[in-house]
Amino acid sequence: MRAEYDAQVTAIVFDAEGAIFALGDGSVRFEDGAFSAAHDGAILCAVTHPSGEGVVTGGDDGRLIWHRRDAAGVLATSARGQWIDAVDASAESGLIAFSAGKTLTVLDAKDAGFRRDFQHERTVSGVAFEPKGRRIAASTYGGAALWFARIAEQKPTVLKWAGSHTAVTFSPDGAFVVTAMQDAQLHGWRLKDQKNMRMGGYPSKVRAFSFLSNGQLLATSGAQGAVLWPFVGANGPMGREATEIGFDEGSLVALVASQPKHGLLAAGLSDGRVWLADPAGQGLNFLKADKGSPITALAMSADARRVAWADEDGNAGVATL
Amino acid sequence: MTDKIPVTVLTGYLGAGKTTLLNRILTEDHGKRYAVIVNEFGEIGIDNDLVVGADEDVFEMNNGCVCCTVRGDLIRVVAGLMKRQRPGKPAFDAIIVETTGLADPGPVAQTFFVDEDVKAKTQLDSVTALVDAKHVMARLDDSKEAREQVAFADRIILNKTDLVTEAGLVEVERRLRKLNPLAPITRAERANVPLDQVLGLGGFDLGRILDINPEFANPAHGEAGHVHDEHCGHDHHEHDHGHDHAHDHDHAHGARGHAHEDDIKGISLSLDRPMDGTKFTAWLDRLLGEQGQNILRAKGIIDVAGEDRRLVFQAVHMILEGDLQREWGVKERRWSRAVFIGRELDEAALKAGFEACAA
């Protein structure tokens, strides 16, 4: 599938039926042509709904909206209409978490009356559920806070590291939390002892990271190739070297996408190309070989059989592998 | 690729007239699309469809350089605004950042030079300081932030001039000039400033540092070397535009003139002999490295020996940009000029260091 949208695609997700594109004009475009225009402004973040149907989007209008092919409804709004900058959801626990300003909010997809608001000292930049969906990590300046998703009154576990953290993820085994940082590096913590892991050496900011190969590899953007950190055994990447695949001096890997249970990695480049690779094998398979404006959104379906991308000029595509 | 979006920063304390100026910019019939970034707890009543709150989230980049403090909220907000970009078109015609009276303009400006995403999409056009003619003297006395905002600016708008006598205005302008000899001062009542004196100034554009040449280091009224331009409201005299300014000041402006030795001042340097390019670059690098924390702004045009083009530079704290710009004209006077605005600067040492770069 190829499409041309008249706005920038800011995020792509796959639900059970196909690819869903979230746009900078506030609209949502389903791969089959269905359309939802519920936001008044740009969509800043998106995630597949915990039910597996449709997409949950956060906008600069301060609304969190669930779009399905035939319906759309507001799930929550932020205080004072603050931008909703980050969202995550857990199919395991059925919870949705989003951030607006310094507040992290948790909703239950099956219980409209459930809402928890957790405050931070600094603005929240990213949110991520642990694999079972019972805890949430929120990245901020100075580190990350870990919250139990359902408990109303609690003090978070604070993972400290000086600097501005711009995104966060959990390893699929729940043993590590990794953040991306403003100054072109990753930081990680082993949760059992809060041991710090510095993962640096990037020429550019890391905009995307994703686990693959049963959690044994963490792939990231931010270099001329896709960077792979080994997460094998209790020590994760500590004391080990990263590898780089698909190195190309003339471009940067802008985004990566993968699925934890599968061994394939997709990368979207700053020159508009998109490739797929099996880190265990050889060579790159270009899903989009023609150059263009930078790739701004990239996603892989849960079964790792489809990859969707879009560039800054609204050109979008989906490839079936 | 689309052009970078120009960003104008408006500084000034509460009551200086920022909201009035903003609304003038936004409501003038220009057909442009602006995004306005305001302090989230700041003044309200801005007439625009996209007003975004920012929370003055200042932090140091982890590389340990104190001068690389940036505004995290601006990085986040600018990235979000860019999501409204449409194919082949910039997201907005311009972005205006309004800061509070307590904001340090340094981190605001540095954000546009340091963050790679912000830098890729936007270009800092200028920092304009709005000051209230009636209260500015008291504010400059008691507020470090007020002095820094004036010192940092590419243009100063002296607002509410109808509330002060001409003598009072001359006094204010004299003090503003000492704090910042680079920024032209525009007088205004109720923020009635032509838009072209706020937007599109190119204050950080090396290619346009020539354009401000007539204003360059223009001392205030009644001081040696003052150039009577369209802003000062006097008949144009033939003056000897010597650049030996900042020496024989006329101190007949009353007691205040003496009492106000501000901690921040602008120092103008010049040299009529060509300079050794390598020596000068090394001197400037070392100066910014050692004193960049105290140097708010610097600009200069240098006559490099053996080079037909002018070496132009500008700096914000330790962030330096320099380039060879257009050739010197055949009849043009070839001379080197530089202005450093900062705290606790040793004028004699700067002068000696500058002149020691002669070829």
Boltz contact constraints between the chains, C-beta under 6 A:
constraints:
  - contact:
      token1: [A, 7]
      token2: [B, 86]
      max_distance: 6.0
  - contact:
      token1: [A, 8]
      token2: [B, 83]
      max_distance: 6.0
  - contact:
      token1: [A, 8]
      token2: [B, 85]
      max_distance: 6.0
  - contact:
      token1: [A, 10]
      token2: [B, 83]
      max_distance: 6.0
  - contact:
      token1: [A, 24]
      token2: [B, 83]
      max_distance: 6.0
  - contact:
      token1: [A, 24]
      token2: [B, 84]
      max_distance: 6.0
  - contact:
      token1: [A, 42]
      token2: [B, 83]
      max_distance: 6.0
  - contact:
      token1: [A, 42]
      token2: [B, 84]
      max_distance: 6.0
  - contact:
      token1: [A, 44]
      token2: [B, 80]
      max_distance: 6.0
  - contact:
      token1: [A, 60]
      token2: [B, 80]
      max_distance: 6.0
  - contact:
      token1: [A, 83]
      token2: [B, 80]
      max_distance: 6.0
  - contact:
      token1: [A, 123]
      token2: [B, 57]
      max_distance: 6.0
  - contact:
      token1: [A, 141]
      token2: [B, 59]
      max_distance: 6.0
  - contact:
      token1: [A, 163]
      token2: [B, 62]
      max_distance: 6.0
  - contact:
      token1: [A, 164]
      token2: [B, 59]
      max_distance: 6.0
  - contact:
      token1: [A, 164]
      token2: [B, 72]
      max_distance: 6.0
  - contact:
      token1: [A, 183]
      token2: [B, 61]
      max_distance: 6.0
  - contact:
      token1: [A, 183]
      token2: [B, 62]
      max_distance: 6.0
  - contact:
      token1: [A, 313]
      token2: [B, 87]
      max_distance: 6.0
  - contact:
      token1: [A, 314]
      token2: [B, 87]
      max_distance: 6.0
